[in-house]
Amino acid sequence: MSGKEVVQILRKDRRYDNINILVFTNMSNDIMSEELLNAGASKVITKIDIEALATNIKQFMG
């Protein structure tokens, strides 16, 4: 199952309407990032950008 499929499944389930979905991937280009965001991801972070991952986790956790 791809990350995009996971995001789509989570977004179809109303129980997860209020959660942020961070996608942490090494398979990211502009097209894939846009597809993930359109599927409902809150943020797409490449595995080479650890600092962005930490920043976004802190932001979404409040």
N, C-alpha and C positions, 0 to 999 in steps of 0.2 A: 504494500500500500504506500502510495506517495504522500509526501507532506501536504500537497494540495488536496488530496482525497480526505486526509484527516481533518484539515481545516473545514472543508465542505460538510463533512459529517457533523462536526461540532457545531457549526453555524446553523444546521438544520434542526438541532435539538434546542428548544427554547430554554432549557435549564442552563445553557451556557451563554445566554445572551449578554450577560454582564461581566464576562471574563475577557481579558486581553489574551490574544494568542500571539506569542513571539515565535517566529520560525527561525531556527538556528541551523544554517545549511552551508555546505561547501559547494553546492550546485546552484549558485545564484548568478544570474545575469539580469539585465534590465527587463527582458521579456518575462522570465520566470518570476522575478520579484513582483512585477505588475499583476501577473496571473494569481499569485498568492494573496496579494492585497485585495484584488477583486473578489477572490473566494472568501475573504473575511478575516485574513490575518491582520493583526494590529501593527506588526512590524516584521520586516525580514532583515535578518542580520547574517552576514557571512561569517564562517568560522575563523577567518583570518582577522576579524575585527572584534576581539575579546573586550576591548574597552567599550565599544558600543553596546555589547551584550550587557555588561555590568551597569552601564548608565540607564539602559531601558528597563532592566529588571527593577532598579531602584525607583525609576519614575512610575512604573505601573503598580508598584507595591505601596506607593504613597509615601 
